[in-house]
């Protein structure tokens, strides 16, 4: 009898361990919670700021705050460059690009170190109206002809949406109640998240149909033949260095071949310019802007290849350049990319 009890106890322990291992595996394979809380959308972008902060120390660089942002800091104690850990954005394409939202509306989830009481008091002071939904207070804040809806999902999670209707903010509240389910989330995450490389600290996915100009994006005057129904997955992975990977899943092998050929032509020109003494970024401006060491290292690391209907661009971003991109984006004036073929 004792022997049977021992075998039964061992069997129960093994089953529990297997269930725990399965749960851990499923959580590892699932998108981050902040991204899973987002509503249905045309695109998703996610940032894990913890490793980015450790790699670049952007929180230690002084940032010029606008009066409105400084007022927010004074009232809530929240300083995003210091207190924000994760941010996820859903992009909603608008049917009327001339409406208050323009071409795209956004839904957002922020995870970090927040004082819920102070934040709630601040939101109540700037919101003319409030709504109670499923036990959560939604603060309705007018902004440039739109209504920005904000709610505290938990002590460290805030949801925001500026879509025309409250449907999206309601959806995020509903998803928060089922966030423990590892594969819950929007349709686009279910279909495309498996393409995001493991250990990515930032990534985005969606269709390129979000407005890029009437004739598509241009680089150094060369138009990229990006099909409007192509899906893109971009990611930053930190493994000692920051690796960039951009994958186009084109509707056909031919479309992927066109993109690859155009990118390789542009890359040949840019590498030639970067590695020539006195090389500049080109463009309509007569101002000479030589490539610095970090920019040259980035350009020389870029590779483009095709796998059937997938065009893949990879590169390694020097830490110094990443620090500048995060802490002082206004200093990066020399990227030869625009919708019109002219440099900014």
C-alpha positions as CSV (number, residue, x, y, z in Angstrom):
1,X,0.0,0.0,0.0
2,X,2.8,2.4,0.9
3,X,4.6,1.5,-2.3
4,X,1.5,2.4,-4.3
5,X,1.2,5.7,-2.6
6,X,4.9,6.5,-3.3
7,X,4.4,5.7,-7.0
8,X,1.2,7.8,-7.1
9,X,3.0,10.7,-5.5
10,X,5.9,10.5,-7.9
11,X,3.4,10.4,-10.8
12,X,1.6,13.5,-9.6
13,X,4.9,15.4,-9.2
14,X,6.0,14.4,-12.7
15,X,2.6,15.6,-14.2
16,X,2.9,18.9,-12.3
17,X,6.4,19.4,-13.5
18,X,5.4,18.7,-17.1
19,X,2.5,21.1,-16.9
20,X,4.8,23.8,-15.5
21,X,7.4,23.2,-18.2
22,X,4.6,23.4,-20.8
23,X,3.3,26.6,-19.4
24,X,6.8,28.2,-19.3
25,X,7.4,27.1,-22.9
26,X,4.1,28.6,-24.1
27,X,4.7,31.9,-22.3
28,X,8.2,32.0,-23.9
29,X,6.7,31.5,-27.4
30,X,3.8,33.9,-26.9
31,X,4.2,37.7,-27.7
32,X,4.9,40.0,-24.8
33,X,1.8,40.9,-22.7
34,X,1.9,44.5,-23.7
35,X,1.6,43.5,-27.4
36,X,-1.1,40.9,-26.7
37,X,-3.3,43.5,-25.0
38,X,-3.5,45.6,-28.3
39,X,-6.7,45.5,-30.3
40,X,-7.1,44.3,-33.9
41,X,-5.0,46.5,-36.2
42,X,-3.1,46.8,-39.4
43,X,0.3,46.8,-37.8
44,X,2.1,46.3,-34.4
45,X,5.3,47.8,-33.1
46,X,6.9,46.8,-29.8
47,X,9.9,48.1,-27.7
48,X,11.5,46.5,-24.7
49,X,13.3,49.5,-23.3
50,X,15.1,47.7,-20.4
51,X,17.9,46.2,-22.6
52,X,17.9,49.3,-24.8
53,X,18.4,51.5,-21.6
54,X,21.2,49.2,-20.4
55,X,22.9,49.2,-23.8
56,X,22.7,52.9,-24.6
57,X,22.1,54.6,-21.2
58,X,19.7,57.0,-22.9
59,X,18.1,57.7,-19.5
60,X,21.3,59.4,-18.4
61,X,21.3,61.9,-21.2
62,X,19.5,65.2,-20.5
63,X,16.4,65.7,-22.6
64,X,14.8,69.1,-23.4
65,X,11.2,68.8,-22.1
66,X,8.4,70.8,-23.6
67,X,6.4,72.9,-21.1
68,X,3.4,70.4,-21.4
69,X,5.6,67.4,-20.8
70,X,7.3,69.1,-17.8
71,X,3.9,69.9,-16.3
72,X,3.1,66.2,-16.7
73,X,6.3,65.1,-15.0
74,X,5.7,67.6,-12.1
75,X,2.2,66.3,-11.6
76,X,2.7,62.5,-11.9
77,X,6.4,62.0,-11.1
78,X,6.7,60.0,-14.3
79,X,9.6,60.5,-16.6
80,X,9.3,58.2,-19.6
81,X,13.0,58.0,-20.4
82,X,13.6,56.7,-16.9
83,X,10.4,54.9,-15.9
84,X,9.0,53.3,-19.1
85,X,10.0,49.6,-19.5
86,X,7.9,48.5,-22.4
87,X,5.8,50.1,-25.1
88,X,3.5,48.5,-27.7
89,X,1.6,50.3,-30.5
90,X,-1.2,49.2,-32.8
91,X,-1.6,51.1,-36.1
92,X,-5.1,51.5,-37.4
93,X,-5.4,52.6,-41.0
94,X,-8.1,55.3,-41.4
95,X,-10.6,55.1,-44.3
96,X,-10.6,58.9,-44.5
97,X,-7.0,60.2,-44.5
98,X,-8.2,63.8,-44.2
99,X,-10.0,63.2,-41.0
100,X,-8.8,64.3,-37.5
101,X,-6.7,61.2,-37.2
102,X,-5.0,61.6,-40.5
103,X,-4.0,58.3,-42.3
104,X,-3.3,56.3,-39.1
105,X,-4.8,56.1,-35.6
106,X,-3.0,54.5,-32.7
107,X,-3.7,52.3,-29.7
108,X,-0.9,52.0,-27.2
109,X,0.1,50.0,-24.1
110,X,2.8,51.3,-21.7
111,X,4.4,49.2,-19.0
112,X,6.6,50.8,-16.3
113,X,7.0,52.3,-12.9
114,X,3.9,54.5,-12.4
115,X,2.3,56.1,-9.3
116,X,-1.3,55.2,-10.2
117,X,-2.8,57.6,-7.7
118,X,-0.9,60.6,-9.0
119,X,-1.5,59.6,-12.6
120,X,-5.2,59.1,-12.0
121,X,-5.5,62.5,-10.4
122,X,-3.7,64.1,-13.3
123,X,-5.9,62.4,-15.9
124,X,-9.0,63.4,-14.0
125,X,-7.9,67.0,-14.0
126,X,-7.4,67.2,-17.8
127,X,-10.3,65.0,-18.9
128,X,-13.6,66.8,-19.3
129,X,-15.5,63.5,-19.2
130,X,-15.0,59.9,-18.0
131,X,-16.5,56.5,-18.8
132,X,-16.6,53.4,-16.6
133,X,-16.2,50.2,-18.4
134,X,-15.7,46.7,-16.8
135,X,-14.5,48.3,-13.6
136,X,-12.0,50.6,-15.2
137,X,-12.2,54.4,-15.5
138,X,-11.6,55.7,-19.0
139,X,-10.5,59.3,-19.2
140,X,-11.6,61.1,-22.4
141,X,-9.1,63.9,-23.3
142,X,-9.7,66.2,-26.3
143,X,-6.7,66.7,-28.5
144,X,-6.6,68.4,-31.9
145,X,-10.1,67.4,-32.9
146,X,-9.8,63.8,-31.6
147,X,-10.5,62.1,-28.3
148,X,-7.6,60.5,-26.6
149,X,-8.9,57.7,-24.2
150,X,-6.6,56.7,-21.3
151,X,-7.1,54.0,-18.7
152,X,-5.0,52.4,-16.0
153,X,-5.2,48.6,-16.6
154,X,-3.0,47.8,-13.6
155,X,-0.6,49.4,-11.2
156,X,2.1,49.3,-13.9
157,X,0.1,49.2,-17.2
158,X,-1.6,52.1,-19.0
159,X,-3.6,51.8,-22.2
160,X,-4.2,54.7,-24.6
161,X,-6.2,55.0,-27.9
162,X,-7.0,58.0,-30.1
163,X,-9.3,56.0,-32.5
164,X,-12.6,57.6,-33.5
165,X,-14.7,55.1,-31.3
166,X,-14.1,53.6,-27.8
167,X,-14.1,50.1,-29.3
168,X,-10.3,49.7,-29.2
169,X,-9.9,50.9,-25.6
170,X,-12.7,48.6,-24.5
171,X,-11.0,45.7,-26.3
172,X,-7.7,46.3,-24.4
173,X,-9.6,46.2,-21.1
174,X,-11.2,43.0,-22.1
175,X,-7.9,41.5,-23.2
176,X,-6.3,42.5,-19.9
177,X,-8.8,40.2,-18.1
178,X,-7.6,37.2,-20.2
179,X,-3.9,38.2,-20.5
180,X,-2.7,35.0,-18.8
181,X,-3.7,33.0,-21.9
182,X,-0.3,32.7,-23.8
183,X,-1.7,32.9,-27.3
184,X,-4.3,35.6,-26.8
185,X,-3.8,38.7,-29.0
186,X,-4.8,40.2,-32.3
187,X,-5.0,38.3,-35.6
188,X,-1.8,39.9,-37.0
189,X,0.2,38.7,-34.0
190,X,-1.2,35.2,-34.3
191,X,-0.2,35.0,-38.0
192,X,3.1,36.8,-38.0
193,X,4.8,36.8,-34.6
194,X,6.5,33.5,-35.3
195,X,8.6,35.4,-37.8
196,X,10.0,37.6,-35.1
197,X,13.5,36.4,-34.1
198,X,14.0,35.1,-30.5
199,X,15.4,37.7,-28.1
200,X,14.3,40.7,-30.1
201,X,14.2,43.8,-28.0
202,X,12.2,45.8,-30.6
203,X,10.1,44.7,-33.5
204,X,7.3,45.7,-35.8
205,X,5.1,43.8,-38.2
206,X,2.3,44.7,-40.6
207,X,1.5,45.6,-44.2
208,X,3.3,48.4,-46.0
209,X,-0.1,49.8,-47.2
210,X,0.2,52.4,-44.5
211,X,0.8,55.7,-46.5
212,X,4.3,56.1,-47.9
213,X,3.5,58.7,-50.6
214,X,1.8,58.5,-54.0
215,X,4.7,56.8,-55.7
216,X,6.2,54.8,-52.9
217,X,9.3,55.5,-50.8
218,X,12.5,56.6,-52.6
219,X,16.1,56.1,-51.5
220,X,18.7,58.3,-53.3
221,X,16.1,59.0,-56.0
222,X,15.5,55.3,-56.6
223,X,11.9,54.1,-56.0
224,X,11.6,50.9,-54.0
225,X,9.0,48.7,-55.7
226,X,7.3,47.7,-52.5
227,X,3.9,46.0,-53.2
228,X,1.1,47.4,-51.1
229,X,0.0,43.9,-50.0
230,X,3.5,42.8,-48.8
231,X,4.0,42.1,-45.1
232,X,7.0,43.4,-43.3
233,X,8.7,42.1,-40.1
234,X,11.4,44.3,-38.7
235,X,13.4,43.5,-35.5
236,X,16.3,44.5,-33.4
237,X,18.1,41.7,-31.5
238,X,20.7,42.3,-28.8
239,X,23.4,39.6,-28.6
240,X,26.5,41.6,-27.6
241,X,25.7,43.8,-30.6
242,X,22.4,45.2,-32.0
243,X,21.4,43.3,-35.1
244,X,18.7,44.7,-37.4
245,X,16.7,42.4,-39.6
246,X,13.9,43.5,-42.0
247,X,12.0,40.9,-43.9
248,X,9.5,41.5,-46.7
249,X,7.0,38.7,-47.3
250,X,6.0,39.6,-50.8
251,X,2.9,38.3,-52.6
252,X,5.1,36.5,-55.2
253,X,8.7,35.5,-55.9
254,X,8.9,38.1,-58.6
255,X,7.9,40.9,-56.3
256,X,10.5,39.8,-53.8
257,X,13.1,39.7,-56.6
258,X,12.3,43.2,-57.7
259,X,12.7,44.5,-54.1
260,X,16.0,42.6,-53.7
261,X,17.4,44.0,-56.9
262,X,16.5,47.6,-56.1
263,X,17.9,47.3,-52.6
264,X,21.2,45.8,-53.8
265,X,21.6,48.6,-56.4
266,X,21.1,51.2,-53.7
267,X,23.4,49.4,-51.3
268,X,26.2,49.3,-53.9
269,X,25.9,53.0,-54.4
270,X,25.8,53.9,-50.7
271,X,28.7,51.6,-49.8
272,X,30.8,53.2,-52.6
273,X,30.0,56.7,-51.3
274,X,30.6,55.7,-47.7
275,X,34.0,54.2,-48.4
276,X,35.2,57.0,-50.6
277,X,37.2,59.8,-48.9
278,X,35.0,62.8,-48.6
279,X,31.9,60.8,-49.5
280,X,28.6,62.5,-48.7
281,X,25.0,61.4,-48.3
282,X,24.0,63.1,-51.6
283,X,20.6,64.6,-52.2
284,X,19.4,68.0,-53.3
285,X,21.3,69.9,-50.6
286,X,24.7,71.2,-51.4
287,X,25.7,70.8,-47.8
288,X,28.5,68.2,-47.4
289,X,27.8,65.7,-44.6
290,X,30.6,63.0,-44.5
291,X,29.8,59.5,-43.2
292,X,31.2,59.1,-39.7
293,X,32.8,55.9,-38.4
294,X,29.6,54.5,-37.0
295,X,27.5,55.2,-40.1
296,X,30.2,53.7,-42.3
297,X,30.3,50.6,-40.1
298,X,26.5,50.3,-40.3
299,X,26.4,50.6,-44.1
300,X,29.2,48.1,-44.6
301,X,27.4,45.6,-42.5
302,X,24.2,45.6,-44.5
303,X,23.4,42.6,-46.6
304,X,20.4,41.9,-48.8
305,X,19.3,38.4,-50.0
306,X,16.2,36.7,-51.2
307,X,14.5,33.4,-50.2
308,X,11.7,32.7,-52.7
309,X,9.0,35.3,-51.9
310,X,11.0,36.9,-49.0
311,X,13.5,39.7,-49.3
312,X,15.7,40.0,-46.2
313,X,17.9,42.9,-45.2
314,X,20.3,42.5,-42.2
315,X,22.7,44.9,-40.6
316,X,24.6,45.5,-37.3
317,X,24.0,48.8,-35.6
318,X,27.0,50.2,-33.7
319,X,26.2,51.0,-30.1
320,X,27.3,54.6,-30.6
321,X,24.9,55.2,-33.4
322,X,22.1,53.6,-31.5
323,X,22.8,55.9,-28.6
324,X,22.5,58.9,-30.9
325,X,19.3,57.5,-32.5
326,X,17.6,57.2,-29.1
327,X,19.0,60.2,-27.2
328,X,19.3,62.8,-30.0
329,X,17.3,61.8,-33.1
330,X,17.4,65.4,-34.3
331,X,21.2,65.0,-34.9
332,X,20.6,62.3,-37.5
333,X,20.0,64.6,-40.5
334,X,21.9,62.7,-43.1
335,X,19.8,59.6,-43.9
336,X,19.1,59.7,-47.7
337,X,15.5,58.6,-47.4
338,X,12.3,60.4,-48.2
339,X,9.0,60.0,-50.0
340,X,10.0,62.5,-52.7
341,X,13.5,61.4,-53.5
342,X,15.0,64.5,-51.8
343,X,16.9,64.4,-48.6
344,X,15.3,66.1,-45.6
